[in-house]
């Protein structure tokens, strides 16, 4: 999906004009892929733009950085405020936000420990990642031949920039085969996650999602789904899922910041059909919550102008 340029990008403590937000060709992360990032969304609410669960996202950025030995030269609180300032400066009622910490110019080689760490935050308008049709009627999925990282080869708990080559290979295969999205299995053969989303099935009225031991990233939207489900009286549990469980599920859906909550219509051409009642209840509540329309979840909305 093309990026729509905005006015400013926050770079290491300063707001820089969009066209001047540049890095050197010898920036370390460009060559070796060692960086960490987040995807965050701001939504239009009755009290102005609000960033959805901003602080948990920034805390996860720091956890990813810790895993990868990246020492971010700012505090969580500073980056929370910087994110709000960036949205505010760009005067956007709603947008997608990309904070990234990366290893900068000045050092080269496989030892990253002496590299300068830079941090940037950009934001721009962005619609439904998997399309409006997918949100309404569900997306077509395939099981990828590419496996999710083994945790002793590449730590899946870190949202690292280079990690996403794995996701890209799976996504490319799915799109070229005519599907909307791919599902990756763990090296042990369990369902892990999609290329950029957590995955859920519904069986006998209960929602089941893979545990982190299957290679799934702990999702902020996933946690929101968990809370919403339990508040709606829907059983929710983490458990290993086999590919055959996807084929025979009563319902299935995925969640992520970019994708939000999207029903799954089919997996490997096994039809699940139109979105079911459990998926719809969760999806509708989530869409209301991100816009500040559900009182019990008001603290999830971190307002830009407060």
N, C-alpha and C positions, 0 to 999 in steps of 0.2 A: 504494500500500500504506500503510495508516494507521500513524502513529507511535505507539509505546507510550511514554508518559512515563517518565523515569527520575528519579533524585534530583537530580543536579547537572549544570550546564553550566559549563565553564571559559570565563571572559570576561576577557581582558586581565590574566591573572595571578592571578585569584581564582576559586574554585569558588562558583558562585551557585546557589541553589535553582532547580529547573526552571521553576516558575511566575514567578520573578522575572527570568528571562533575557530581557530586553526591550530594544528599541532605539526611538529617537525616530522619529516619523512623517516627519521631515525628514532622516533618515539619507540621505546622498548616494547610496549604492549603490541604495537603493530606487527612486530617481528616474531614475538614468542607467545602472544595470546594470554599473558598473565595480567588480568584485571578483573574487577568485580563490578556488577551493575545491578540496578533495580528497575522494574517497570511499575509505575504508579499512575493513578488516574485522579484527576480533579473533576468534580461534577457541579453543575449548576443547582443550587438549592435556593430556598426562599430567603436565606440570609447571605446570598452571594456564593462565590466559588468556594468549594470545600474539598480538600484533598482527603481521599478515602484511606483511612488507616495509615497515615503517613509515618507516624513514629515507629510502628512495627516494621514497616518497610526499611526505614533507615537503620534500625537495629539489626535487621537481617543483613543489610549491606556490611555492617561492621563485623558480624559473625562470619560472613563469607571472607572478608579481608583477613580476619584472624587465622582462618584455616589455611589461607594461601600466603601467609607471612607478608601481608601488605599493611603497612602502618599508616593509616589515614590521618593526615595532619589537621583534622578538625574533630570536634565532638559531635555526638548524636544531636544535641540541641542546636548546635550551629548549622548543621545540614538540614535539620527540620525547618529552621527559620530561613535558610537560604532557598529552600524549595518554595516556600510560601512567597518569598520576595521575587523569585523568578516568575511564578504564575502571575503575581500582582503586576510586575513590570510589563508583562506581555498583555495584560488586560484581557485575559481569556476566561470566560465563564465556565468552560469545561475544556479539558485537554488531557493528553497523555504526557507523562513526565519521565525523563530518563536521567537519573543520577548515575554517574560512573566514576570509579576510582581506577586510575591506570598508572603504569610506570612510564615516566617521561623520558625526555631527551638527555643524553649525557653519558650514558653507560651502555655497553653492549656485551653480549655473552649470556650464558645460561644461568649464571648466578645473579638473581635479581635483588639481592639484599642491599646493595649500595645505590640502587636507583632512586631518584626523586619520585615521590608519589604526587600525582596531580588529581584534582577532583573537578568535575564539571556537572552541570545540571541544565538540561534543555527541556523545552516543552513545546507542544504543537497540537493543533486539532487532529483528532483521530477517531474515526467511527468504529463500527463493529468489526473486529479483527477477522472473524470468520463469516462476515456478511449478514445482512439483515434477514435473508431467507433462512440461513442456518439457525439464527436465534429463534425464529418463529417455528420452523418445521424440523430442525435437526440437521446434523452434518453426517456425511458418509466417511467412515473411517476404515483404515486397513492396518493390520499388524505388520510392522516393519521387519525386514530381514536384518536391520541394524539393531544391535543390542544396546540397552542402556549401559552406562559405564559400570564396570566393576568398582566397588568402593575402594579397593586397594590399588586401582590403576588411576582413577581420577575421582576425587571426592564429590559425589553428587550432592552433598549437603551445602556445597559452596556454589553460589550463582556466579560462576566464573565466565569471562568472555570466551576463552578458548574452548570451554566445555561445549559450547553450542554448535560446534562443527558436527558433533554427534547428532544433534537435533536437526541441523540443516540437511544432512544426508538423508535422514528419515523423511523429512518434509518434502524434499525434492522427489524422492521415489514415489511418495504418495500422490503428489500433484501430477507427475508425469503419467501415473497410472490412472488418473481420472478421479481421485479421491480428494476430500477436503483436508484431511489431517491424518497423521500416523500415530500409532500406539507402539511404544517400545517395551520389550520384555527385558527382565533382568537376566544376568548370566545363568541364573538358576531356573529360568523359564517362567517366572511369575510376571504378571502384568505390573509394570512400573509406573509409567506416566505417558502423556502425549509429548509432542515435541516442545511445547511450552505451557502445558496445562496439566493439572491433576485430573484424574479420571475416577468416576463413581459408577457403581451399578446399584440398581434397586431390586431386591429380592424379598418377596413376602412382606412388602411394606417397609423394609429396613434398607438404609443406605450403607453401602460398604465401599471403602476406598483402600488402596494399597498402603502399607506402612512404609516408613522411611527405610526399613531393612530391605525392601524391594527396589530401592534406588530412587524413590519419589522425593522430590524437593518438598520441604514443608511450606505449603502455600499459604499466603495471607488470605486469599480468597477462599481457599480450602477451609481455613479456620473459621471464616465467616459463615460458610455453608454449614459447618458442624454446629455452630452456635444457633443459626437459624433453624436447622432441622430439629435440634433438641427442644428449642423453644416452641416449635410447632407440634411437639409430641411425637416426632418421628425418630425411631431408633437409628443410631448412627454408630458404626464401629469400623476400626481399622483391621483388615484381615488380608491375607494373601488371596489373590484372584488369578485363576487360570484363564487362558484365552477362551476355552470352551465356556467358562462362566459368562464371558461377554456375549457369546452367541445365544445363550439361553436366558439372559437377564430379562426381567419384566420391563425394566427401563434402564437407561444409561445416560449420563451427561458428563460434561467436563467443566472445569472452572480455571480461571486465571485472570490476572489483571487486564491484559489486553483483550482476551476472549470474553470475560465476565462469566456468566453461566449459560452454557449452550447445550441443548439436547443432542443426543447421538441417535441418528436415524437407522444406521446400519453399521455392522462390523464385518469386514471380509465378505460383503454381499449377503450376510445373514440379516434379514430385515427385523428391526425392532419396532418400526412404525412411528407414527406421530408421537410427540412428547406426551408422557403419561402424567397422571395427577400429582405424584410426588415431585417429579421434576418441575412441573408448572408452579406448584406452591412455593418451592424453594426459589425458583427463578423470579417469580413475581415479588416475593418478599425482599430478595436481594436488590432488585432494581429499584424498589421503593426506599430501601435503607441507604443506598449510595447517594440518593437525592435528598436525604434528611427528612424523609416522610414517615419514619417509624421512630417513635419516641424512645423506645428501649435501646435503640442503636445510635442515638444522637452523638454519643462520644466517639463513634467511628469517624465522624466528619470533622476534620480539622480545618477550620475556616481560615481563609487566606487573609481576610481583612480584620481579624480580631487579634 
